[in-house]
Amino acid sequence: MKDILFTAKQQKREIGYIVASLFLAFGVNIYSIIKYNTEWKELYSQWLAMLVVAAIIYLCIIILRLFIWFILRARNAKGISQS
């Protein structure tokens, strides 16, 4: 069985995507507090919901990246077969 290895560069990129998802969820939380004029304690009291939103954002990023990867792969395979 072949081992699957992630390089340090790939790990840093994935950590970057996760951190970006967390910051985006945090920003959405701040925006909703300002828009709906609620208390700022919701910034830390709703941390579990923020983590769920961050996970959903990360999942959307993964789906988008896979979609782009499939398109590029199909495009490259089509270009190679025409040569």
Secondary structure, DSSP 8 states (H G I E B T S, - for coil): -------HHHHHHHHHHHHHHHHHHHHHHHHHHHHTT--TTHHHHTHHHHHHHHHHHHHHHHHHHHHHHHHHHHHHHHHHHH-
